[in-house]
Structure formats: C-alpha cells, structure tokens
Amino acid sequence: MGLAVLLAGTSLPVQAQSRVSTSAASFLTIGTGARGTALGHAYTATATGADALAWNPAGAARTGGSPQRGSVFFSHADWLVDINYNAFAMVVPVTGSGVVGLSLAQMDYGRMDVRTIDYPEGTGESFGAADLVIGLSYAQPLTDRFYIGGTGKYIQQRIYDMSASTFAFDIGFVLQSDYFGGLRLAASIMNFGGLMQMSGVNNRIFVDVDEAYSGSNVAIPATIETGTWNLPLSFKFGAALPVVQRQGVRLELLTDVHQTNDNNLNLDLGTEATVEVSNVSVSFRAGHKDAGLGSQVLSHWTFGGGLDFTVSNLRFGADYGYVPFDALGNVSMIDFRVGF
C-alpha cells in the first residue's frame, strides 16, 4: 500500500507536464484551403474532391452531389509576417468508384539576413527556410454511404544548410446517414509516421579525441547527433448536420472534435449557408476554431465565402477565407477549383 501511494505521488508531476508545441512540422496543422479555414477547421465531414486530401482523404471519393468525380485545387495564403503558404491537389478517377489523388503544400518563410556577434547588422549573406509535404492518396466508397481513403506522404523541413524529413500516413472515413435529414459522420487519423531529425553540414565538427596527448590528430571529423521530434499526430471526429435543404437554399452546422499529441482535446465549430440559382451557387461561411483552448490561441473566429458555377461539363469554383489575428495581423487565403 505504501509503495502504491509513493508511486502515485511521484507520477503527479509527470501528468502535470504539458506537451503543447512539442512536435516538429507544425505547419501540418495549418488549415489548407480557404473553405476549410473559413469553417473554423470543422471540415472533416464536409471536404470533397481534391480539397479533401489535406483534411480527410476519404472525402476525395465524395462528389457532394456533383457529377464531376475528378478535380484540381489551388490555394494561396498570405500568412503571418510575410510567410507564403501554397498548395496544389488533384484527384483523378481510376476505377468505377475509386480515385487517386496527388497533393503538395509548401510554406515559404522567405529570405533572412545572416547575422553574427561580430556582424549584428548582417554579413551580406542570406538564408531561406521552407516546409514541404507531398502526398499520394487513394479513396473509394465501400458502399453507397461509406467512404474510406488513405494518403502516404513525404514531409521535409529545411532551414539554411540543415534539413529534416520523414514519411507519414493519413487515413479517414465518411459515413452518410439517413438520420436528421442526412447527417454525415467522419473520422481521420493524420500524420502517423516517423521522427524528424535535423541534419546537414552544420552537424559536422572537428575534434581532438585525446587532448592530453600532444601528438594526436586535432581535427578528426565528427558528427553532432541532434534530437528527434514527433510529427503532430492528430485524431479527428467530425459531424455535418443539414438544417435547411429546400428551394435552392442549404444551411449546414459543422463540428470537429480533435486531439493531437502536442495539444489538448479541442473543439471546432462552423456553419455554411449556400444559395443556388440555376448552375450558380454562392456560399457564406463562419467558424470558431480551437473553442476549448481559450486564451492559449490568438484567434478563434474565421470567415469566408465562395462561388461555384458550371460551364458545359466543368465545374469552376473560387473561395476566400479570412482569419483576424489582431496584434499579428490578418491572414487571407484564396482558392480556385475545377471539377471535371
């Protein structure tokens, strides 16, 4: 009994430790695309086509009622402090019901001056930093209501002469039900993969392995081993509830519950209203992300809208998303989509 009490007491400090911001490649948690971002990241049960590859690969096999099964998606975001975030995705039908997807996203931090103690104003040199993820996906419906998909992806982070890379997997599903006017349920596991470890020319040093012996080689090449970091493994469960569906007007309420290995259990909320006339539809969106984190995050509210129209057998779309960050400025993003 005494041993149990002792073990319980010594475990309390461990349980109290926070794992917030203890993973590498945090850019993987940034919402890709204006529509999902404007909905407060409550997008797991709603994403379709090429847009879905960054949120829930199962959605790539869903058409959302559109006859077009293939799609191409482009996204650009002016992120904080002059950071650019660009993404591309494409979904192509390969079987009677399955699709293959290719996705790419890059975060470019721009060029920065090299500064040293001797040259605090800069040495005249500059360096860059960038993050990259490339994914290959497959998705298909197992039934007319149940969709499943997966993605294998390569992840790289680079700064100056150093870089880290690894491989990871995403898997997700979507269930379309008949309850409550067409309630959709979805779940995904994102960024399940290896560790990130920085390496490069700056790991290389020259040492004297025996400083006490004057005749030893004082410049034996050696390598410094850097620490390893987990990817931001994410578990999400989402739901989309149609509230209004009549006379060309749709209104949906969306929610995502998600847990990552570097943050607390959290809740995202969103709503989307769409008005459709003939072959043209206009959508208005709002969201409240990270509802459970309070003042731990700088921004909760998100806003945006979109326009879709059909020409011949092609479906064109454009979306805009806006996230106010107050002191750090505001983030704007725009997407373009083509369905075929």
C-alpha positions, 0 to 999 in steps of 0.5 A: 500500500505504501509503495502504491501511494509513493508511486502515485505521488511521484507520477503527479508531476509527470501528468502535470507536464504539458506537451503543447508545441512539442512536435516538429512540422507544425505547419501540418496543422495549418488549415489548407484551403480557404473553405476549410479555414473559413469553417473554423477547421470543422471540415472533416465531414464536409471536404470533397474532391481534391480539397479533401486530401489535406483534411480527410482523404476519404472525402476525395471519393465524395462528389457532394452531389456533383457529377464531376468525380475528378478535380484540381485545387489551388490555394494561396495564403498570405500568412503571418509576417510575410510567410507564403503558404501554397498548395496544389491537389488533384484527384483523378478517377481510376476505377468505377468508384475509386480515385487517386489523388496527388497533393503538395503544400509548401510554406515559404518563410522567405529570405533572412539576413545572416547575422553574427556577434561580430556582424549584428547588422548582417554579413551580406549573406542570406538564408531561406527556410521552407516546409514541404509535404507531398502526398499520394492518396487513394479513396473509394466508397465501400458502399453507397454511404461509406467512404474510406481513403488513405494518403502516404506522404513525404514531409521535409523541413529545411532551414539554411544548410540543415534539413529534416524529413520523414514519411507519414500516413493519413487515413479517414472515413465518411459515413452518410446517414439517413438520420436528421435529414442526412447527417454525415459522420467522419473520422481521420487519423493524420500524420502517423509516421516517423521522427524528424531529425535535423541534419546537414553540414552544420552537424559536422565538427572537428575534434581532438579525441585525446587532448592530453596527448600532444601528438594526436590528430586535432581535427578528426571529423565528427558528427553532432547527433541532434534530437528527434521530434514527433510529427503532430499526430492528430485524431479527428471526429467530425459531424455535418448536420443539414438544417435547411435543404429546400428551394435552392437554399442549404444551411449546414452546422459543422463540428470537429472534435480533435486531439493531437499529441502536442495539444489538448482535446479541442473543439471546432465549430462552423456553419455554411449557408449556400444559395443556388440559382440555376448552375450558380451557387454562392456560399457564406461561411463562419467558424470558431476554431480551437473553442476549448483552448481559450486564451492559449490561441490568438484567434478563434473566429474565421470567415469566408465565402465562395462561388461555384458555377458550371460551364458545359461539363466543368465545374469552376469554383473560387473561395476566400477565407479570412482569419483576424489575428489582431496584434499579428495581423490578418491572414487571407487565403484564396482558392480556385477549383475545377471539377471535371 
